[in-house]
Amino acid sequence: MSGLLMPTPDAETMRRRDEIVAGLRAIVPGEGVVDAVNEMRAFESDGLTAYRQLPLVVVLPETVGQVSRILKFCNERNIRVVPRGSGTSLSGGALPLEDAVLLVMSRFNRILEINFPNRVVVAQPGVTNLGISTAVEPEGFYYAPDPSSQIACSIGGNVAENSGGVHCLKYGLTANNVLGIEMVLMDGEVVRLGGRHLDSEGYDLLGVMTGSEGLLGVVTEVTVRILKKPETARALLIGFPSSEQGGQCVADIIGAGIIPGGMEMMDRPAIHAAEDFVHAGYPLECEALLIVELDGPGVEVDHLIDLVEAIAHKNGSTTCNISTSEAERLNFWAGRKAAFPAVGRISPDYYCMDGTIPRKELPRVLAGMRTMSEKYGLRVANVFHAGDGNLHPLILYDANVPGELQKAEDFGADILRLCVEVGGVLTGEHGVGVEKRDLMPEMFNEIDLDQQMRVKCAFDPNHLLNPGKVFPQLRRCAELGRMHISGGKLPFPNIPRF
């Protein structure tokens, strides 16, 4: 079942819809509550656009007090809540429920404090990722995690998914750059985790929240660390006659003790799509293209460029262009940053996957994907955060052809199974959501999943926050360990169809 999702709503909740809408309007007056069908369609899907579902009602709070009252209101009435940021999630993490309130945080869009001496920025969760770097750029600072969607994705969503990006190899994921958060629990309680300091005492609850996909609480404020821009940054654009040789070059660079500021790889279909779209000067005759950025003191960067160039030559590189200006460095990256929309020009639809593998397994996984491509009769364009092994295969299909969406999903499932088989994980930054939910047993046994569910129960004992995501089955918190399945059907029982 693709397209419009029709989970069975709770009949009592539907009968109480008018009461719920009225209650929310009392908390968020004016245009902060959206309940007309046509107006709610803007929120029926996130970045996983193959699936859509209208929510019960949409609410857009503007203050922490309103968020607290909304969650308390819903908790007391046993109403489900799905948090949403900018809606750029690619795993269905913000997919609405027909019997749930969609809590949209886009009005929380202000930077509250910029503190250069302490190198921190305090922002509301609706501020875009790029917005933080733009705000501190005049003083020579930036925010390191930079997902491809950084122009649109929100910092709150980055916390929910533990987003990465081009520079995460050297400077870390969101988890390594968030110092503190303010959050609201399902019962309306407002709590703070972390602060403006680099480390906190006690349990690492900030680490638990980062990557929790909206299952534990709603983030209302984020404190991030900012970094001084490096003295020098230069990039190499290296072409290879095969993806395996490019993958081996990645492994050899890291094996030599070199940690680039960024290291990205694209295969032939992605290279051609990006070049046609951006005209960045990519070599079109190669099968794999590696972008390696080195940053730091100028002398160090020059030395590392020589080392990387030698490693690339050893692995059979056919071209190697080295940026000589900031404009040229940015041009090298322009095609990679635009790879996802560029691929949209060569296929009616594409399915953007996300899995992570040990770097040394890159040649094996690339070969495996080629075999799968032949098996399913679907093309695949590959874009990788090569340095940390985070793969983003783009499976090309046409949703108007019966059965092609199913084949694309099956293809994606096999890719993720291969990632786990070689010692990797199901997701690097997109999250589990509904997309990978039913693949969780491929990586975790029942005991593992029960332990994770116990964390969920500590924050949200009634499973009201973003239910149906991440866990392949829900269990009553009081009966964990006795294998009792939670009452009620799991939302979206047919997703994913792996």
C-alpha positions in Angstrom: 0.0 0.0 0.0 1.8 3.1 -1.2 0.5 6.7 -1.3 -2.1 7.8 1.2 -1.8 6.0 4.5 -5.0 4.9 6.2 -4.3 3.6 9.7 -7.3 2.8 11.8 -7.9 5.8 14.0 -9.2 5.6 17.6 -13.0 6.1 17.3 -13.2 7.9 20.6 -10.5 10.3 19.7 -12.2 11.1 16.4 -15.5 11.8 18.2 -13.6 14.2 20.4 -11.9 16.0 17.6 -13.9 19.2 18.0 -13.2 19.3 21.7 -9.5 18.7 21.0 -9.4 21.6 18.4 -11.2 23.9 20.8 -8.8 23.0 23.6 -5.8 23.7 21.4 -7.2 27.0 20.2 -7.5 28.1 23.8 -3.8 27.5 24.2 -2.6 28.8 20.8 -4.9 31.5 19.6 -5.2 33.1 16.2 -3.7 31.1 13.2 -1.8 28.7 15.4 -4.2 25.8 15.0 -4.8 24.4 11.5 -7.7 22.0 11.1 -9.1 22.5 7.6 -8.3 19.5 5.4 -6.8 21.5 2.5 -4.6 23.6 4.8 -3.3 20.5 6.6 -2.2 18.9 3.3 1.0 21.0 3.5 2.0 18.8 6.5 0.9 15.4 5.3 4.4 14.2 4.4 8.0 14.7 5.2 11.0 14.1 2.9 9.9 10.5 2.5 7.3 11.6 0.0 6.2 8.1 -1.0 3.9 8.2 2.0 1.5 10.8 3.3 -1.2 11.0 5.9 -3.4 13.9 7.1 -3.0 14.6 10.9 -5.9 15.0 13.2 -5.0 18.7 13.6 -1.9 20.8 13.3 -0.8 23.2 16.0 2.1 25.7 15.7 3.1 27.1 19.1 5.3 30.1 19.6 6.3 29.8 23.3 7.7 27.2 25.6 4.7 27.7 27.8 2.4 26.9 24.9 4.3 23.7 24.1 4.1 22.7 27.8 0.4 23.2 27.9 -0.2 21.4 24.6 1.7 18.3 25.8 0.0 18.4 29.2 -3.4 18.8 27.5 -2.8 15.8 25.2 -1.2 13.7 28.0 -4.2 14.1 30.3 -6.6 13.0 27.4 -4.4 10.2 26.1 -3.9 12.0 22.7 -1.0 11.1 20.5 1.5 13.8 19.4 3.9 13.8 16.5 6.6 16.5 16.7 7.7 18.1 13.4 10.5 20.5 12.5 11.0 21.6 8.9 9.7 18.3 7.6 13.0 17.4 5.8 13.2 14.0 7.4 13.9 11.3 4.8 12.9 8.3 7.0 9.2 9.2 7.7 10.1 10.5 11.2 7.7 13.4 10.9 4.9 11.4 9.2 1.6 12.3 10.8 -1.0 10.0 12.4 -4.7 10.3 11.6 -5.5 10.3 15.3 -2.6 12.5 16.5 -1.9 16.2 17.0 1.0 17.3 14.7 3.1 19.7 16.8 5.0 21.9 14.4 8.0 23.9 15.8 8.7 26.2 12.8 7.7 29.3 14.7 10.6 28.8 17.1 12.9 30.5 14.6 15.0 33.0 16.6 18.7 32.9 17.6 18.6 33.8 21.3 22.2 34.4 22.1 25.6 34.5 20.3 28.5 34.2 22.7 31.9 34.4 20.9 34.1 34.3 24.0 32.5 31.0 25.0 32.1 30.0 21.3 28.4 29.0 21.7 25.1 29.9 20.1 21.7 29.5 21.7 19.0 29.0 19.2 15.3 28.0 19.0 14.8 24.7 17.3 13.2 26.2 14.2 16.4 28.1 13.2 17.9 26.5 10.1 21.2 24.8 10.2 22.7 27.3 7.8 21.2 30.2 9.6 23.6 29.6 12.6 26.7 29.7 10.4 25.4 32.8 8.6 24.8 34.6 11.9 28.4 34.0 13.1 30.2 34.3 9.8 31.1 38.0 10.1 33.3 37.1 13.1 35.0 34.2 11.3 33.0 31.4 13.0 30.8 28.6 11.7 28.7 25.6 12.8 30.4 22.4 11.7 27.6 19.9 11.0 26.3 20.7 7.5 23.8 18.3 6.0 23.0 18.8 2.3 19.6 20.1 3.4 21.2 22.7 5.6 19.5 25.6 3.9 16.1 24.2 5.0 16.5 21.7 7.9 16.1 23.0 11.4 18.6 22.7 14.3 15.8 20.9 16.3 15.4 18.4 13.6 19.2 17.9 13.5 19.1 17.1 17.2 16.2 14.6 16.7 18.1 12.7 13.9 21.7 13.4 15.0 22.5 14.8 11.5 25.9 14.9 10.0 27.2 16.3 6.8 30.3 16.9 4.7 32.4 18.0 7.7 31.3 15.4 10.3 34.4 13.2 9.6 36.7 15.7 11.3 34.4 17.8 13.4 31.7 15.4 14.5 28.0 14.8 14.1 25.3 16.9 15.9 25.9 14.9 19.0 29.5 16.2 19.1 28.5 19.8 18.7 25.4 20.2 20.9 26.2 21.4 24.4 22.7 21.7 25.9 19.0 21.6 25.2 15.8 22.7 26.8 13.0 20.2 26.3 9.4 19.5 27.3 8.3 16.1 28.4 5.0 14.5 27.5 3.5 15.5 30.8 4.4 19.2 30.2 7.4 19.4 32.4 10.2 21.6 31.1 13.7 20.3 31.7 17.3 21.4 30.8 20.1 19.0 29.8 23.7 20.2 29.5 24.5 23.8 29.2 27.3 26.0 27.8 30.1 23.8 29.0 31.8 21.0 27.1 30.8 18.1 29.5 28.2 17.4 32.1 28.1 15.4 35.3 25.8 12.4 35.8 24.1 10.3 33.1 24.5 11.5 29.5 20.8 12.3 28.9 21.8 14.8 26.3 23.3 12.0 24.4 20.1 10.0 24.8 18.0 12.8 23.4 20.3 13.4 20.4 19.0 11.1 17.8 15.9 10.1 19.7 13.7 10.9 16.7 11.0 12.8 18.7 10.1 9.8 20.9 11.3 11.2 24.2 10.5 14.9 24.3 10.1 18.1 22.3 13.2 20.3 22.1 12.5 24.0 22.6 16.0 25.4 22.7 19.5 24.2 21.6 22.9 25.4 22.6 25.6 24.5 20.1 29.3 25.1 19.9 30.7 27.2 17.1 34.2 26.9 15.6 36.7 29.4 14.2 37.1 29.0 10.5 40.5 27.3 9.6 43.3 29.4 8.4 43.5 27.5 5.1 41.1 25.1 3.3 41.8 23.5 0.0 40.1 20.7 -1.9 41.2 18.0 -4.3 38.9 16.7 -7.0 40.1 13.2 -7.9 38.7 10.9 -10.6 39.0 7.1 -10.6 38.3 4.4 -13.3 36.3 2.4 -10.8 34.3 2.9 -7.6 36.3 0.2 -5.9 39.6 2.1 -6.5 38.0 5.3 -5.1 36.8 3.4 -2.1 40.2 1.9 -1.5 41.7 5.4 -1.7 39.4 6.6 1.0 40.5 3.7 3.3 44.1 4.4 2.5 43.9 8.1 3.3 42.4 7.4 6.7 44.8 4.5 7.2 47.7 6.9 6.7 46.5 9.0 9.7 45.1 11.8 7.6 41.7 13.2 8.8 40.3 15.5 6.1 37.9 18.3 6.9 35.6 16.5 4.4 35.8 13.5 2.1 32.9 12.8 -0.3 32.5 10.3 -3.1 30.1 10.1 -6.1 29.7 7.5 -8.7 29.2 8.0 -12.5 25.4 8.6 -12.6 25.7 11.1 -9.7 28.7 12.8 -11.3 26.9 13.3 -14.6 23.6 14.5 -12.9 25.5 17.0 -10.8 27.6 18.3 -13.6 24.6 18.8 -15.9 22.9 20.7 -13.1 25.7 22.8 -11.6 28.5 22.8 -14.3 31.2 22.5 -11.6 33.8 21.2 -14.0 33.6 17.5 -12.9 35.5 15.0 -15.1 32.8 13.0 -16.9 35.0 10.1 -18.1 35.6 8.7 -14.6 33.5 6.1 -12.8 34.1 7.6 -9.3 34.9 11.1 -8.1 36.4 11.8 -4.7 36.4 15.3 -3.1 38.9 15.6 -0.3 39.1 18.8 1.7 42.1 19.5 3.9 42.1 22.4 6.4 44.4 23.9 9.0 47.6 26.0 8.8 48.8 26.6 5.3 52.0 24.6 5.6 50.2 21.6 7.0 47.6 21.7 4.3 50.2 21.9 1.5 52.0 18.8 3.0 48.8 16.8 3.3 47.8 17.6 -0.3 51.0 16.0 -1.4 50.3 12.9 0.7 46.8 12.6 -0.6 47.8 13.1 -4.2 50.3 10.3 -3.8 47.8 7.9 -2.3 45.3 8.7 -5.1 48.0 8.0 -7.7 48.8 4.7 -6.0 45.1 3.8 -6.3 45.0 4.5 -10.1 43.5 8.0 -10.2 43.1 9.4 -13.7 42.6 13.0 -12.8 43.5 15.2 -9.8 42.6 18.9 -9.7 43.6 20.9 -6.6 41.8 24.1 -5.7 43.8 27.3 -6.0 41.2 29.7 -4.7 38.3 29.8 -2.3 35.9 30.2 -5.2 37.3 27.1 -6.9 37.0 25.1 -3.6 33.4 26.1 -3.2 32.8 25.2 -6.8 34.1 21.7 -6.2 31.6 21.3 -3.4 28.7 22.9 -5.4 28.0 19.8 -7.4 28.1 17.5 -4.3 25.8 19.8 -2.3 23.3 19.8 -5.2 23.5 16.0 -6.0 20.1 15.1 -4.6 18.1 17.7 -6.6 20.3 17.0 -9.6 19.4 13.3 -9.6 15.7 14.4 -9.5 16.3 15.7 -13.1 17.2 12.3 -14.5 14.4 10.2 -12.9 10.7 10.8 -12.1 11.3 9.5 -8.5 14.2 8.4 -6.4 14.5 6.7 -3.0 17.3 8.2 -0.9 18.8 5.6 1.4 21.1 6.0 4.4 23.3 3.3 5.9 26.8 3.3 7.4 29.6 0.8 7.0 33.2 0.3 8.0 35.3 2.2 5.5 37.3 -0.8 4.5 34.1 -2.5 3.3 33.3 0.2 0.8 34.5 -1.7 -2.3 32.6 -4.8 -1.3 29.3 -2.9 -0.7 29.6 -1.0 -3.9 30.1 -4.3 -5.8 27.1 -5.7 -4.0 24.9 -2.7 -4.9 25.8 -3.2 -8.6 24.6 -6.8 -8.4 21.4 -5.7 -6.7 20.8 -3.1 -9.4 20.8 -5.8 -12.0 18.6 -8.0 -9.9 15.9 -5.4 -9.4 16.3 -3.7 -12.8 16.6 -0.3 -11.2 19.5 2.2 -11.6 21.2 3.6 -8.5 23.3 6.8 -8.1 25.7 6.8 -5.2 26.7 9.7 -3.0 28.7 9.0 0.1 30.1 10.7 3.1 33.0 8.5 2.3 35.2 9.4 5.3 32.9 8.0 7.9 31.3 5.3 5.7 27.9 6.9 5.5 26.3 5.8 2.3 23.4 7.6 0.4 22.4 5.4 -2.5 19.7 7.0 -4.6 17.5 4.3 -6.1 15.9 5.6 -9.3 12.3 4.5 -10.1 9.0 5.7 -11.5 6.1 5.7 -9.1 3.7 5.7 -12.0 4.9 2.2 -13.1 3.1 -0.4 -11.0 5.4 -2.3 -8.7 8.4 0.0 -9.1 8.1 1.6 -5.6 7.9 -1.9 -4.1 11.0 -2.9 -6.0 12.8 0.2 -4.9 12.0 -0.5 -1.2 13.1 -4.1 -1.6 16.3 -2.9 -3.2 16.8 -0.5 -0.3 16.2 -3.2 2.3 18.8 -5.4 0.7 21.3 -2.6 0.8 20.7 -2.0 4.5 20.9 -5.7 5.3 24.3 -5.8 3.5 25.4 -2.8 5.6 24.6 -4.7 8.8 26.2 -7.9 7.4 29.6 -6.2 6.9 29.6 -4.7 10.4 27.7 -1.4 9.8 24.4 0.1 11.0 21.0 0.8 9.5 21.3 4.6 9.6 24.1 7.2 9.8 22.0 10.4 10.1 18.5 10.0 8.5 17.1 8.1 11.4 14.9 4.9 11.6 11.5 6.5 11.4 9.0 4.2 9.7 11.4 3.5 6.8 13.8 1.2 8.6 11.5 0.3 11.6 10.8 -3.3 10.5 14.5 -3.8 9.8 15.5 -3.1 13.4 15.5 -6.9 14.2 18.3 -7.3 11.6 20.6 -5.4 13.9 19.1 -5.9 17.4 17.7 -8.9 19.2 14.6 -8.9 21.4 16.6 -8.1 24.5 18.3 -5.1 22.8 15.0 -3.7 21.7 13.3 -4.2 25.1 16.2 -2.3 26.7 15.7 0.6 24.3 11.9 0.5 24.9 12.6 0.9 28.6 14.3 4.2 27.9 11.2 5.2 25.9 9.0 4.2 28.8 11.0 6.3 31.3 10.2 9.5 29.3 6.8 8.6 27.7 5.1 5.7 29.6 1.9 5.8 27.6 3.6 5.8 24.1 2.0 9.1 23.1 5.0 10.8 21.5 5.6 9.8 17.9 4.2 6.3 18.2 4.8 3.8 15.4 8.3 5.1 14.7 11.6 3.2 15.3 10.3 0.2 17.2 8.9 -2.7 15.2 6.5 -3.5 18.0 5.3 -1.6 21.1 5.2 -3.2 24.5 3.3 -2.0 27.6 5.9 -0.4 29.9 4.6 -2.3 32.9 5.0 -5.7 31.2 8.4 -5.3 29.5 10.3 -8.6 29.6 7.1 -10.6 29.6 6.7 -10.3 25.8 3.2 -8.7 26.0 2.4 -6.7 22.9 0.9 -3.3 23.6 -2.8 -2.8 23.1 -3.9 -1.3 19.8 -2.5 -1.7 16.3 0.9 -0.3 15.5 0.4 2.7 13.2 1.3 2.1 9.6 1.5 -1.7 9.9 2.5 -2.1 6.3 5.5 0.3 6.4 8.1 -0.5 5.4 7.2 -3.5 3.3 10.5 -5.3 3.8 
